[in-house]
Amino acid sequence: MDILTECLQVLATGALSILVLFGLTRLSGKRQIAQMSTFDYVNSITIGSVAAELATDLEAWYRPLTALVLYGLVTWGVHVAAAKSLGVRKFMSGQSSVLMKNGTICKSALSRAGIELNEFLGQARVAGYFDLNEVESAVMETSGQISFLPKSQHRPATPQDLGLRPQPAGTWNDLVLDGVLQRSNLRTAGKDERWLMTMLEREGIGQISEVFYAACDDGDGFFACRKQ
């Protein structure tokens, strides 16, 4: 096998591995790395290693391809089973753990969760709690992140606390992205181009091509900024 033929085969098997990986990632959903279970994380590393072997194993490329398909099907099957069965979900992802309750840190819970006190304090500071007197409870989620519940006197005031009745928040629709009009979003918002041009003129913008970003909500909200 000459060098040119071998390079072409590597390009072909590499493209095949990319296509298979793309299909497998679509099956696995849109979760981020921080949201993966231990099984998902280890499985993703294994799939990546097998995909790399598929791209370079020219003599028996069908072997890593078969392994890729197997790992992908198993991962998909586990996700389906976890979605339908509480027992499988608990087995694969575990359960959340209460690390702090009624203002008291549970040392045994920290040990079971596999984190030390300094790490717990660091995550509390990241969440904005430098003073633990402000924290009522803390729960480690199955993703490994810690959720903090502030004491009632330290939580942010809400409109209900102040006796206010604000207007309901609406969904924002992207109307212009880097000078390109998003016609489907404009129709979804119940607006037309004449309305958009009127709103842009109020912002001192004469052409859609001059707009870097523009959006509106379901009410009277509108935002637009010009290209720099």
C-alpha positions in Angstrom: 0.0 0.0 0.0 1.6 3.3 -1.0 1.5 6.4 1.1 -1.2 8.2 -1.0 -3.6 5.3 -0.8 -3.0 5.0 3.0 -3.6 8.7 3.5 -6.9 8.5 1.5 -8.0 5.5 3.6 -7.2 7.5 6.8 -9.3 10.4 5.5 -12.2 8.0 4.7 -12.1 6.2 8.1 -11.6 9.5 9.9 -14.7 11.0 8.2 -16.6 7.8 9.1 -15.6 8.1 12.7 -16.6 11.7 12.8 -20.1 10.9 11.4 -20.5 8.0 13.9 -19.5 10.2 16.8 -21.9 12.9 15.6 -24.7 10.4 15.6 -23.8 9.1 19.0 -23.7 12.5 20.6 -27.1 13.4 19.1 -28.5 10.2 20.7 -26.9 11.1 24.1 -28.7 14.4 24.3 -27.5 17.9 25.1 -26.2 17.5 28.6 -22.9 19.3 29.5 -19.9 17.6 31.0 -20.9 18.8 34.5 -24.3 17.2 34.1 -22.9 13.7 33.1 -23.0 10.8 35.4 -19.9 8.8 36.1 -21.0 6.1 33.6 -21.6 8.8 30.9 -18.2 10.4 31.5 -16.2 7.1 31.4 -18.3 5.9 28.4 -17.6 9.1 26.5 -13.8 8.8 27.0 -14.0 5.2 25.8 -16.0 6.1 22.7 -13.5 8.9 21.9 -10.6 6.4 22.2 -12.4 3.8 20.0 -13.2 6.6 17.4 -9.6 7.5 17.2 -8.7 3.8 16.6 -11.3 3.7 13.9 -9.7 6.6 12.1 -6.2 4.9 12.0 -6.9 1.1 11.9 -6.9 0.6 8.2 -6.6 -3.2 8.2 -9.7 -4.0 10.4 -11.6 -0.7 10.6 -14.9 -2.6 11.1 -13.8 -3.8 14.5 -13.7 -0.3 16.2 -16.8 0.6 14.2 -18.7 -2.3 15.7 -17.4 -1.3 19.2 -18.6 2.3 18.6 -22.1 1.1 17.6 -22.2 -1.2 20.7 -21.2 1.6 23.1 -23.6 4.0 21.5 -26.5 1.6 21.8 -25.7 0.7 25.4 -25.5 4.4 26.3 -28.8 5.1 24.6 -30.4 2.1 26.2 -29.3 3.2 29.7 -30.7 6.7 29.1 -34.0 5.3 28.0 -34.1 2.9 31.0 -33.2 5.7 33.4 -35.9 7.9 32.0 -38.5 5.2 32.6 -37.3 3.6 35.8 -36.6 5.4 39.1 -34.5 2.4 40.3 -32.3 2.5 37.2 -31.9 6.3 37.6 -30.9 6.0 41.2 -28.5 3.2 40.4 -26.8 5.1 37.5 -26.8 8.6 38.9 -27.1 8.1 42.6 -29.1 10.4 44.9 -28.7 13.9 46.2 -27.1 14.3 49.6 -27.9 16.9 52.3 -24.5 18.4 53.4 -25.9 21.1 55.6 -29.2 21.2 57.5 -30.6 23.9 59.8 -27.4 25.8 59.6 -25.2 22.9 60.7 -22.7 21.2 58.4 -22.9 17.4 58.4 -19.4 15.9 58.6 -20.5 12.4 57.8 -22.4 13.6 54.8 -19.3 15.3 53.5 -17.3 12.1 53.9 -20.0 10.0 52.1 -20.0 12.6 49.2 -16.2 12.4 49.0 -15.6 16.2 49.4 -13.6 17.9 52.1 -14.6 20.9 54.1 -12.4 23.4 52.2 -14.0 22.3 48.9 -17.5 22.8 50.5 -16.5 26.3 51.7 -15.1 27.1 48.3 -18.3 26.2 46.5 -20.2 28.2 49.1 -18.1 31.3 48.2 -18.6 30.7 44.5 -22.4 30.7 45.2 -22.0 34.1 47.0 -22.1 32.9 50.6 -18.9 34.0 52.4 -20.8 33.9 55.7 -22.4 30.5 56.5 -24.7 32.2 58.9 -26.7 33.1 55.9 -27.2 29.5 54.7 -30.0 27.3 55.9 -29.2 24.1 54.0 -27.0 22.8 51.3 -27.6 19.8 49.0 -25.1 18.0 46.7 -26.9 17.2 43.5 -26.3 14.1 41.4 -24.2 16.2 39.0 -21.7 17.0 41.8 -22.8 20.6 42.1 -24.0 22.0 45.5 -27.2 23.9 45.8 -27.5 26.4 48.7 -30.7 27.5 50.4 -30.3 30.9 52.2 -32.1 31.6 55.4 -35.4 33.5 54.9 -34.0 36.8 56.3 -31.1 36.6 53.9 -32.8 35.7 50.6 -33.3 38.4 48.0 -36.6 40.3 48.3 -39.2 39.4 45.7 -42.0 41.5 44.3 -44.4 39.5 46.5 -42.5 40.6 49.6 -42.8 44.2 48.5 -46.4 43.9 47.6 -45.8 44.6 43.9 -47.5 43.1 40.9 -45.0 43.3 37.9 -46.0 42.6 34.4 -45.5 38.9 33.4 -42.1 38.3 31.8 -42.3 37.4 28.1 -40.1 35.3 25.8 -37.6 37.2 23.7 -37.3 36.6 20.0 -34.1 37.2 18.0 -35.0 39.4 15.1 -31.7 40.4 13.5 -28.4 38.5 13.9 -25.3 40.2 12.5 -27.3 42.1 9.9 -29.4 39.1 8.8 -33.2 39.3 9.3 -34.7 36.3 11.1 -38.1 36.2 9.3 -39.5 33.2 11.1 -38.8 34.7 14.5 -40.4 38.0 13.3 -43.5 36.1 12.3 -43.5 34.2 15.7 -43.4 37.5 17.5 -46.4 38.7 15.5 -44.5 41.6 13.9 -43.7 42.6 10.4 -40.8 44.4 8.7 -42.6 47.8 8.8 -42.8 47.6 12.6 -39.2 46.5 12.8 -38.0 49.4 10.6 -40.0 51.8 12.8 -38.4 50.5 16.0 -34.9 50.7 14.4 -35.5 54.3 13.3 -36.3 55.2 16.9 -32.8 53.7 17.8 -31.2 55.8 15.1 -30.6 52.8 12.8 -31.7 53.2 9.2 -31.0 49.8 7.6 -31.2 46.2 8.8 -27.7 45.5 7.5 -26.4 48.1 10.1 -27.9 46.0 13.0 -25.6 43.7 14.9 -28.4 42.3 17.1 -32.1 43.1 17.6 -34.8 41.3 19.6 -38.3 41.9 21.0 -40.4 40.2 23.6 -44.1 39.3 23.6 -45.0 42.7 24.9 -43.5 46.1 24.2 -39.9 45.2 24.9 -37.4 45.9 22.2 -33.6 45.9 22.0 -31.2 46.8 19.2 -27.6 47.6 18.8 -25.6 48.8 15.8 -22.5 47.0 14.3 -19.3 48.5 15.6 
